[in-house]
């Protein structure tokens, strides 16, 4: 249980030191709300009671999103519940690293990669609109060790439908093993600004408004041999996904499959003949021609009458099904 004490704003009292919006015991049960009883304050302070620190923003000045010359703004991740969320946006949610720390996003839902990994991973939205069906989708985050202090965490946030960057790109951040110091209690994550590092995308917009890594744009960290490239996205709401190419991708990814024929119920029933359509996406990094696929089965009593099928020539990034 949590005990939340709400009282009128005390910051206007002459000499008052109670000027915070909210205060909580880290890993404790008590929360104090100073005149601002809303989602921004309450969700944030409850996060502290679960042991979460602030969600920061990696603020650079030289155009390099991972520049060694940077300042971490303690409350700076405007997409995260543990950031400041001055807009009191209900679209904010805990980042995938924090959810993993809490056990809300278990390791079974996290794809771990390294410099030796080359593949394409279909990543599903991790933010709150997806919570009901979260158990049906894997993975919901990608993790890669950077060094002994921090890991890359990659996810997709799809709550921010009015933000053209975050609603179509990848959310890339660092999760720190050791908390960083800060005037408000410290941070343990930092959002990376992948689109216009060090400057806002327009007048009146915060620097991190366009922080998402855009589709078909490749980010590289040569120090760990890692490249990240968001690609195809699809579906909506609880099924929203985006294909993430790690270190070039270098593969075809099955996009969907379905059967036709028979009694039309979309399943292969006993003593029934059907056609199988398998739609794939070319993530090899180059056009592919003369494509074919082979289908086999180990199920007793099932016969594959046409085991080989051809595919049309496919440019990089194209989607097509067997002929």
NORZIQUI-V13088 format. One record per pair of residues at least 6 apart in sequence whose ideal C-beta (glycine too) atoms are under 8 Angstrom apart, sorted by the first residue. I is the first residue (numbers start at 1). J is the second residue. D is the distance in Angstrom with one decimal. If there is no record, write none. Layout:
i & j & d
I & J & D
I & J & D
This chain:
i & j & d
1 & 29 & 6.4
2 & 29 & 5.3
2 & 30 & 7.6
2 & 31 & 6.1
2 & 46 & 6.5
2 & 49 & 5.9
3 & 29 & 5.7
3 & 30 & 5.1
3 & 31 & 7.0
4 & 31 & 4.4
4 & 32 & 7.9
4 & 33 & 6.4
4 & 42 & 7.1
4 & 45 & 7.9
5 & 30 & 7.4
5 & 31 & 7.0
5 & 32 & 5.1
5 & 33 & 7.0
6 & 33 & 4.5
6 & 37 & 5.2
7 & 32 & 7.6
7 & 33 & 7.3
7 & 34 & 6.7
7 & 35 & 7.1
8 & 35 & 5.5
9 & 34 & 6.0
9 & 35 & 3.0
9 & 36 & 7.5
10 & 16 & 5.4
10 & 18 & 4.3
10 & 19 & 8.0
10 & 34 & 5.9
10 & 35 & 7.2
11 & 18 & 6.3
11 & 19 & 4.1
11 & 34 & 6.9
11 & 35 & 7.6
18 & 34 & 5.9
19 & 34 & 7.6
20 & 34 & 5.7
21 & 33 & 7.5
21 & 34 & 5.9
21 & 35 & 7.7
21 & 36 & 4.7
21 & 40 & 7.6
21 & 41 & 4.8
22 & 31 & 6.7
22 & 32 & 6.7
22 & 33 & 5.1
22 & 34 & 6.6
22 & 36 & 7.1
22 & 41 & 4.1
22 & 42 & 7.1
22 & 44 & 6.4
22 & 45 & 4.2
23 & 31 & 7.2
23 & 32 & 4.5
23 & 34 & 7.4
23 & 45 & 6.9
24 & 30 & 6.9
24 & 31 & 4.6
24 & 32 & 7.4
24 & 45 & 4.0
24 & 46 & 7.2
24 & 48 & 3.9
24 & 49 & 5.3
25 & 31 & 7.7
25 & 48 & 7.3
25 & 49 & 6.4
26 & 48 & 5.4
26 & 49 & 7.5
26 & 51 & 6.3
26 & 53 & 7.8
26 & 185 & 7.2
27 & 49 & 6.8
27 & 50 & 7.3
27 & 51 & 4.5
28 & 49 & 5.8
29 & 49 & 6.2
30 & 49 & 7.8
31 & 42 & 7.5
31 & 45 & 4.6
31 & 46 & 6.7
31 & 48 & 8.0
31 & 49 & 6.5
32 & 45 & 7.9
33 & 41 & 5.8
33 & 42 & 6.7
33 & 45 & 7.1
38 & 88 & 5.3
39 & 85 & 8.0
39 & 88 & 5.9
39 & 90 & 5.7
40 & 85 & 4.6
40 & 86 & 7.3
40 & 87 & 7.9
40 & 88 & 4.2
40 & 89 & 7.8
40 & 92 & 7.9
43 & 81 & 5.0
43 & 92 & 7.5
44 & 81 & 5.8
44 & 82 & 6.2
44 & 85 & 6.8
47 & 81 & 5.7
47 & 82 & 5.2
47 & 94 & 6.6
47 & 98 & 7.6
48 & 185 & 7.6
50 & 102 & 5.8
51 & 101 & 7.3
51 & 102 & 7.8
52 & 82 & 5.4
52 & 94 & 7.0
52 & 98 & 5.3
52 & 101 & 7.3
52 & 102 & 7.5
52 & 188 & 7.5
53 & 82 & 7.0
53 & 179 & 5.3
53 & 185 & 6.3
53 & 186 & 4.9
53 & 187 & 5.4
53 & 188 & 4.4
54 & 74 & 5.0
54 & 75 & 5.3
54 & 82 & 5.2
54 & 83 & 7.0
54 & 182 & 6.4
54 & 184 & 6.0
54 & 185 & 6.6
54 & 186 & 6.6
54 & 187 & 4.3
54 & 188 & 7.6
55 & 75 & 7.5
55 & 76 & 7.7
55 & 77 & 3.9
55 & 80 & 3.6
55 & 81 & 7.5
55 & 82 & 4.0
55 & 83 & 4.5
55 & 95 & 6.1
55 & 98 & 7.3
55 & 187 & 6.7
55 & 189 & 4.9
55 & 190 & 7.9
55 & 191 & 7.0
56 & 72 & 4.5
56 & 73 & 5.8
56 & 74 & 5.4
56 & 75 & 7.2
56 & 76 & 5.2
56 & 77 & 6.2
56 & 83 & 7.8
56 & 180 & 7.2
56 & 182 & 7.6
56 & 187 & 3.9
56 & 189 & 6.4
56 & 190 & 4.3
56 & 191 & 7.1
57 & 72 & 7.0
57 & 73 & 4.5
57 & 76 & 2.7
57 & 77 & 5.3
57 & 78 & 7.7
57 & 83 & 7.5
57 & 190 & 6.4
57 & 191 & 5.0
57 & 193 & 7.3
57 & 207 & 7.2
57 & 208 & 5.3
57 & 211 & 7.8
58 & 65 & 7.2
58 & 66 & 7.5
58 & 70 & 5.4
58 & 72 & 5.8
58 & 174 & 7.0
58 & 190 & 4.3
58 & 191 & 6.6
58 & 192 & 5.3
58 & 193 & 6.8
59 & 70 & 6.0
59 & 71 & 4.9
59 & 72 & 7.0
59 & 73 & 5.3
59 & 76 & 6.7
59 & 193 & 7.6
59 & 198 & 7.2
59 & 207 & 6.6
60 & 66 & 7.9
60 & 67 & 4.4
60 & 69 & 7.0
60 & 70 & 4.5
60 & 193 & 6.9
60 & 197 & 4.9
60 & 198 & 4.7
61 & 67 & 7.5
61 & 69 & 6.7
61 & 70 & 7.6
61 & 198 & 5.0
62 & 69 & 6.3
62 & 197 & 7.9
62 & 198 & 6.7
63 & 197 & 5.3
63 & 198 & 5.8
64 & 197 & 6.3
65 & 192 & 4.9
65 & 193 & 5.4
65 & 194 & 5.5
65 & 197 & 4.4
65 & 219 & 7.2
66 & 192 & 6.6
66 & 221 & 6.2
67 & 197 & 7.6
72 & 180 & 6.1
72 & 182 & 8.0
72 & 187 & 6.3
72 & 190 & 5.2
74 & 180 & 7.9
74 & 182 & 3.6
74 & 183 & 6.8
74 & 184 & 5.5
74 & 186 & 7.2
74 & 187 & 5.1
75 & 82 & 8.0
75 & 83 & 5.3
75 & 84 & 3.9
75 & 184 & 6.4
76 & 83 & 6.3
76 & 84 & 7.4
76 & 190 & 7.9
76 & 191 & 7.1
76 & 208 & 6.6
77 & 83 & 3.9
77 & 95 & 7.3
77 & 173 & 7.5
77 & 189 & 7.0
77 & 190 & 7.5
77 & 191 & 4.3
77 & 208 & 6.7
78 & 84 & 7.1
78 & 85 & 6.8
78 & 86 & 7.8
78 & 87 & 7.4
78 & 92 & 7.9
78 & 206 & 5.7
78 & 208 & 5.4
78 & 209 & 7.5
79 & 91 & 7.7
79 & 92 & 6.2
79 & 95 & 7.9
79 & 157 & 5.9
79 & 160 & 6.6
79 & 166 & 6.4
79 & 171 & 6.9
79 & 191 & 7.1
79 & 208 & 7.4
79 & 211 & 7.7
80 & 92 & 6.0
80 & 93 & 7.3
80 & 94 & 6.6
80 & 95 & 5.2
80 & 98 & 7.8
80 & 189 & 7.4
80 & 191 & 7.3
81 & 92 & 4.8
81 & 93 & 5.9
81 & 94 & 5.2
82 & 94 & 6.6
82 & 95 & 7.8
82 & 98 & 6.7
82 & 189 & 7.6
83 & 92 & 7.2
85 & 92 & 5.0
89 & 160 & 8.0
91 & 127 & 7.6
91 & 159 & 3.8
91 & 160 & 5.1
91 & 161 & 7.9
92 & 159 & 7.7
93 & 126 & 7.8
93 & 127 & 4.2
93 & 128 & 4.4
93 & 157 & 7.4
93 & 159 & 6.6
94 & 102 & 7.4
94 & 104 & 7.6
95 & 153 & 6.9
95 & 155 & 7.1
95 & 171 & 7.4
95 & 173 & 6.0
95 & 175 & 7.8
95 & 189 & 5.6
95 & 191 & 7.9
96 & 105 & 5.6
96 & 110 & 7.4
96 & 126 & 5.1
96 & 140 & 6.8
96 & 141 & 3.7
96 & 153 & 5.2
96 & 154 & 8.0
96 & 155 & 4.3
97 & 141 & 7.9
97 & 151 & 7.5
97 & 153 & 4.6
97 & 173 & 6.9
97 & 175 & 3.4
97 & 188 & 7.8
97 & 189 & 5.5
98 & 175 & 8.0
98 & 188 & 7.7
98 & 189 & 6.6
99 & 105 & 3.7
99 & 126 & 6.7
100 & 106 & 7.5
100 & 107 & 7.2
100 & 110 & 6.2
100 & 141 & 7.0
105 & 126 & 6.3
105 & 134 & 7.8
105 & 140 & 6.0
105 & 141 & 6.2
108 & 138 & 6.9
109 & 134 & 7.4
109 & 137 & 7.8
109 & 138 & 5.5
109 & 139 & 5.6
109 & 140 & 4.6
109 & 141 & 6.8
110 & 139 & 6.0
110 & 140 & 7.4
110 & 141 & 4.8
110 & 142 & 7.3
110 & 143 & 5.4
111 & 121 & 5.3
111 & 123 & 7.8
111 & 139 & 4.0
111 & 141 & 7.2
111 & 142 & 4.8
111 & 143 & 7.2
112 & 142 & 7.8
112 & 143 & 5.1
112 & 144 & 7.3
113 & 119 & 7.6
113 & 121 & 7.8
113 & 142 & 6.0
113 & 143 & 7.3
113 & 144 & 5.0
113 & 226 & 7.7
113 & 246 & 5.0
113 & 247 & 7.8
114 & 144 & 6.3
114 & 145 & 7.0
115 & 224 & 5.9
115 & 225 & 3.2
115 & 226 & 6.2
115 & 247 & 7.2
117 & 246 & 5.4
117 & 247 & 6.0
118 & 246 & 6.7
118 & 247 & 4.4
118 & 248 & 5.5
118 & 249 & 7.0
118 & 250 & 4.7
118 & 251 & 7.8
119 & 245 & 7.9
119 & 246 & 5.8
119 & 247 & 7.7
119 & 249 & 6.6
119 & 250 & 7.0
119 & 251 & 5.9
120 & 231 & 7.4
120 & 243 & 5.5
120 & 244 & 7.1
120 & 245 & 5.2
120 & 246 & 7.5
120 & 249 & 4.3
120 & 250 & 7.8
120 & 251 & 5.3
120 & 253 & 4.8
120 & 281 & 7.8
120 & 283 & 4.3
121 & 139 & 6.3
121 & 142 & 6.1
121 & 243 & 7.1
121 & 244 & 5.1
121 & 246 & 6.6
122 & 241 & 5.2
122 & 242 & 7.7
122 & 243 & 5.5
122 & 244 & 7.9
122 & 253 & 6.7
123 & 139 & 6.1
123 & 140 & 6.9
123 & 141 & 7.3
123 & 142 & 6.4
123 & 154 & 7.0
123 & 155 & 6.9
123 & 156 & 5.6
123 & 170 & 7.6
123 & 241 & 6.3
123 & 242 & 5.5
123 & 243 & 7.4
123 & 244 & 5.1
124 & 130 & 6.9
124 & 137 & 3.8
124 & 138 & 7.5
124 & 139 & 7.2
124 & 140 & 5.1
124 & 156 & 7.4
124 & 239 & 7.4
124 & 240 & 6.8
124 & 241 & 5.0
125 & 140 & 7.4
125 & 155 & 7.8
125 & 156 & 5.2
125 & 157 & 6.9
125 & 158 & 4.2
125 & 238 & 7.7
125 & 240 & 4.3
125 & 241 & 7.3
126 & 134 & 7.5
126 & 140 & 4.4
126 & 141 & 6.0
126 & 155 & 4.8
126 & 156 & 7.1
126 & 157 & 7.4
127 & 157 & 4.9
127 & 158 & 6.4
127 & 159 & 4.7
128 & 159 & 6.6
129 & 158 & 6.8
129 & 159 & 5.5
129 & 237 & 6.0
129 & 238 & 6.9
130 & 137 & 7.6
130 & 140 & 7.8
130 & 158 & 7.5
130 & 237 & 7.3
130 & 238 & 5.0
130 & 240 & 7.1
132 & 238 & 6.3
133 & 238 & 4.0
133 & 239 & 7.2
134 & 140 & 6.6
137 & 239 & 7.5
137 & 241 & 7.6
140 & 155 & 6.8
141 & 153 & 6.0
141 & 154 & 6.6
141 & 155 & 4.9
142 & 152 & 7.7
142 & 153 & 7.4
142 & 154 & 4.1
142 & 155 & 7.6
142 & 244 & 6.1
142 & 246 & 7.1
143 & 151 & 5.5
143 & 152 & 6.8
143 & 153 & 5.7
143 & 154 & 7.7
143 & 175 & 8.0
144 & 151 & 6.4
144 & 152 & 4.4
144 & 154 & 7.9
144 & 224 & 7.0
144 & 226 & 5.6
144 & 246 & 7.8
145 & 151 & 5.2
145 & 152 & 7.8
145 & 224 & 7.4
146 & 152 & 5.7
146 & 174 & 6.8
146 & 221 & 7.1
146 & 223 & 7.6
146 & 224 & 5.5
147 & 223 & 8.0
147 & 224 & 7.6
148 & 177 & 7.6
149 & 176 & 6.2
149 & 177 & 6.2
149 & 178 & 6.7
150 & 174 & 4.4
150 & 175 & 6.4
150 & 176 & 5.0
150 & 177 & 6.9
151 & 174 & 6.9
151 & 175 & 5.1
151 & 177 & 7.9
152 & 172 & 6.8
152 & 173 & 7.7
152 & 174 & 6.5
152 & 221 & 7.7
152 & 226 & 6.9
152 & 228 & 7.8
153 & 172 & 7.5
153 & 173 & 5.2
153 & 174 & 7.2
153 & 175 & 5.1
153 & 189 & 7.7
154 & 170 & 5.6
154 & 171 & 7.1
154 & 172 & 5.4
154 & 228 & 6.3
154 & 244 & 6.2
155 & 170 & 7.3
155 & 171 & 4.9
156 & 169 & 7.9
156 & 170 & 5.8
156 & 171 & 6.3
156 & 230 & 8.0
156 & 233 & 7.8
156 & 240 & 7.0
156 & 241 & 7.4
156 & 242 & 4.9
157 & 166 & 5.3
157 & 167 & 7.9
157 & 171 & 4.9
157 & 212 & 7.9
158 & 167 & 6.2
158 & 236 & 7.9
158 & 237 & 7.7
158 & 240 & 4.4
160 & 166 & 4.3
160 & 167 & 5.5
161 & 167 & 5.4
163 & 209 & 6.8
165 & 195 & 6.2
165 & 201 & 7.6
165 & 209 & 6.8
165 & 210 & 4.3
165 & 211 & 7.1
165 & 212 & 4.4
165 & 214 & 6.8
166 & 211 & 7.4
166 & 212 & 4.6
168 & 212 & 7.4
168 & 214 & 7.2
168 & 215 & 6.0
168 & 233 & 6.4
169 & 194 & 7.5
169 & 195 & 7.8
169 & 212 & 3.1
169 & 213 & 5.2
169 & 214 & 4.8
169 & 215 & 6.3
169 & 230 & 5.7
170 & 194 & 7.9
170 & 212 & 6.1
170 & 213 & 4.5
170 & 228 & 7.0
170 & 230 & 4.3
170 & 242 & 6.5
170 & 244 & 6.3
171 & 191 & 7.4
171 & 211 & 7.6
171 & 212 & 6.0
172 & 191 & 7.8
172 & 192 & 5.0
172 & 194 & 5.8
172 & 211 & 7.9
172 & 212 & 7.8
172 & 213 & 5.3
172 & 219 & 7.0
172 & 228 & 6.6
173 & 189 & 5.5
173 & 190 & 6.2
173 & 191 & 4.8
173 & 192 & 6.0
174 & 189 & 6.6
174 & 190 & 4.9
174 & 192 & 6.8
175 & 188 & 6.9
175 & 189 & 5.3
176 & 187 & 7.5
176 & 188 & 5.1
176 & 189 & 6.8
176 & 190 & 7.3
179 & 186 & 4.5
179 & 187 & 6.8
179 & 188 & 4.9
180 & 186 & 5.8
180 & 187 & 4.9
180 & 188 & 7.1
180 & 190 & 8.0
191 & 208 & 5.9
191 & 211 & 5.5
192 & 211 & 6.8
193 & 207 & 6.2
193 & 208 & 5.9
193 & 210 & 7.6
193 & 211 & 4.7
194 & 211 & 6.0
194 & 212 & 6.3
194 & 213 & 4.0
194 & 214 & 7.4
194 & 217 & 7.6
194 & 219 & 6.0
195 & 201 & 6.9
195 & 210 & 4.0
195 & 211 & 6.7
195 & 212 & 6.8
195 & 213 & 7.4
195 & 214 & 6.1
196 & 207 & 8.0
196 & 210 & 5.7
198 & 207 & 7.2
199 & 207 & 6.6
200 & 206 & 6.2
200 & 207 & 5.1
200 & 209 & 6.4
200 & 210 & 7.9
201 & 209 & 5.6
201 & 210 & 4.2
202 & 209 & 7.8
213 & 219 & 5.5
213 & 228 & 6.4
213 & 230 & 5.7
214 & 230 & 7.0
215 & 230 & 4.9
215 & 231 & 6.3
215 & 232 & 8.0
215 & 233 & 6.7
215 & 242 & 7.6
216 & 229 & 6.9
216 & 230 & 7.3
216 & 231 & 6.4
216 & 317 & 7.4
217 & 229 & 6.9
217 & 230 & 7.3
218 & 227 & 5.5
218 & 228 & 7.1
218 & 229 & 4.4
218 & 245 & 8.0
219 & 227 & 6.8
219 & 228 & 4.8
219 & 229 & 7.5
220 & 226 & 7.1
220 & 227 & 4.7
220 & 228 & 7.9
221 & 227 & 7.8
225 & 247 & 7.3
226 & 246 & 7.4
226 & 247 & 6.7
227 & 245 & 7.7
227 & 246 & 7.1
227 & 247 & 5.3
227 & 248 & 6.6
228 & 244 & 6.6
228 & 245 & 7.5
228 & 246 & 6.5
229 & 244 & 7.2
229 & 245 & 4.2
229 & 249 & 7.0
230 & 242 & 5.5
230 & 243 & 7.5
230 & 244 & 5.8
230 & 245 & 7.8
231 & 242 & 7.2
231 & 243 & 4.5
231 & 244 & 7.2
231 & 245 & 5.7
231 & 249 & 7.5
231 & 281 & 7.8
231 & 283 & 6.4
231 & 317 & 6.5
232 & 242 & 7.0
232 & 243 & 4.5
232 & 255 & 7.5
232 & 281 & 5.6
232 & 317 & 7.2
232 & 319 & 7.2
233 & 240 & 7.5
233 & 241 & 6.7
233 & 242 & 4.2
233 & 243 & 7.4
234 & 240 & 7.7
234 & 241 & 5.8
234 & 242 & 7.9
234 & 255 & 7.9
235 & 241 & 5.7
243 & 253 & 6.1
243 & 281 & 6.7
243 & 283 & 6.6
245 & 283 & 5.7
248 & 285 & 5.6
249 & 283 & 3.9
249 & 284 & 6.9
249 & 285 & 6.3
250 & 283 & 7.3
250 & 284 & 5.8
250 & 285 & 6.6
251 & 283 & 5.7
251 & 284 & 6.6
252 & 280 & 4.7
252 & 281 & 6.7
252 & 282 & 6.1
252 & 283 & 6.7
252 & 284 & 7.0
252 & 288 & 8.0
253 & 280 & 6.5
253 & 281 & 4.8
253 & 283 & 5.6
254 & 278 & 6.3
254 & 279 & 7.3
254 & 280 & 5.6
255 & 279 & 4.5
255 & 280 & 6.1
255 & 281 & 5.0
255 & 319 & 5.6
256 & 279 & 4.8
257 & 276 & 6.6
257 & 277 & 6.4
257 & 278 & 4.6
257 & 279 & 6.8
258 & 266 & 6.6
258 & 276 & 7.8
258 & 277 & 5.5
259 & 266 & 6.1
259 & 267 & 6.9
259 & 268 & 6.0
259 & 274 & 4.4
259 & 275 & 6.6
259 & 276 & 5.5
259 & 277 & 7.4
260 & 274 & 6.6
260 & 275 & 4.9
260 & 277 & 6.8
261 & 272 & 7.9
261 & 273 & 6.3
261 & 274 & 4.5
261 & 275 & 5.2
262 & 268 & 6.9
262 & 269 & 6.4
262 & 272 & 4.2
262 & 273 & 6.6
262 & 274 & 4.8
263 & 269 & 6.6
263 & 272 & 6.8
268 & 274 & 5.1
268 & 302 & 7.9
273 & 305 & 7.3
276 & 295 & 7.0
277 & 321 & 5.0
277 & 322 & 6.4
278 & 293 & 6.8
278 & 309 & 8.0
278 & 321 & 6.4
278 & 322 & 5.8
279 & 319 & 6.1
279 & 320 & 6.9
279 & 321 & 4.3
280 & 311 & 7.2
280 & 319 & 7.2
280 & 320 & 7.0
280 & 321 & 7.5
281 & 317 & 7.3
281 & 318 & 7.4
281 & 319 & 4.9
282 & 288 & 5.5
282 & 314 & 4.3
282 & 315 & 7.0
282 & 316 & 5.7
282 & 317 & 6.4
282 & 318 & 5.2
282 & 319 & 7.7
283 & 316 & 7.6
283 & 317 & 7.4
284 & 316 & 6.6
285 & 316 & 5.8
286 & 316 & 5.6
287 & 313 & 6.9
287 & 314 & 6.9
287 & 315 & 4.8
287 & 316 & 6.0
288 & 313 & 7.1
288 & 314 & 5.2
288 & 316 & 8.0
289 & 313 & 4.4
289 & 314 & 7.9
290 & 313 & 7.5
291 & 310 & 6.9
291 & 311 & 3.8
291 & 312 & 7.6
291 & 313 & 7.3
291 & 314 & 6.6
292 & 308 & 6.0
292 & 309 & 6.6
292 & 310 & 5.3
292 & 311 & 6.7
293 & 308 & 7.3
293 & 309 & 5.3
293 & 311 & 6.7
293 & 322 & 6.2
294 & 307 & 5.7
294 & 308 & 5.6
295 & 304 & 5.4
295 & 307 & 5.3
295 & 308 & 7.8
295 & 309 & 7.3
296 & 304 & 6.4
296 & 307 & 6.3
297 & 304 & 5.9
309 & 322 & 3.9
309 & 323 & 6.6
310 & 322 & 6.8
310 & 323 & 4.8
311 & 320 & 5.9
311 & 321 & 7.6
311 & 322 & 5.7
311 & 323 & 6.7
312 & 320 & 5.2
312 & 323 & 6.7
314 & 320 & 5.5
